[in-house]
């Protein structure tokens, strides 16, 4: 069964809602399971649990079938997201353009060319969908994809 992962902020920001709306649509089109992921940062005192995350999503979108809500803790949001995407063996990752920008900054520290979509495709072997704030998305297929 295909797997879509979408990292979001809590409380849901406007950008998170746009990214989540796109992820829900893609999961429906692809007949995929959806994982909604939030990362609690160790350095922040506010902690969100799965119930709060699910409630916030359902307040905005209603019941979303075949959806799993995951809350992880970590020092770096991007690294924690990468770990979860790999653990889920995601086929598609839907990220907001702001998240892509933060990943670009992180990757810039590691490599010369911070093409986050290319890095993620190579490292995770999945399709990356980047959602702009105006809810237009850009899909990037993995060159390594097995085409399941």
VENKA-V210720 format. One record per run of one state. SS is the DSSP state (helix for helix, strand for strand, loop for the rest). FROM is the first residue (numbers start at 1). TO is the last residue. If there is no record, write none. Layout:
<<SS FROM TO> <SS FROM TO>>
//
This chain:
<<loop 1 2> <strand 3 7> <loop 8 13> <helix 14 30> <loop 31 32> <strand 33 41> <loop 42 49> <helix 50 61> <loop 62 66> <strand 67 74> <loop 75 76> <helix 77 88> <loop 89 91> <strand 92 96> <helix 97 110> <loop 111 115> <helix 116 124> <loop 125 126> <strand 127 131> <loop 132 136> <strand 137 140> <loop 141 148>>
//
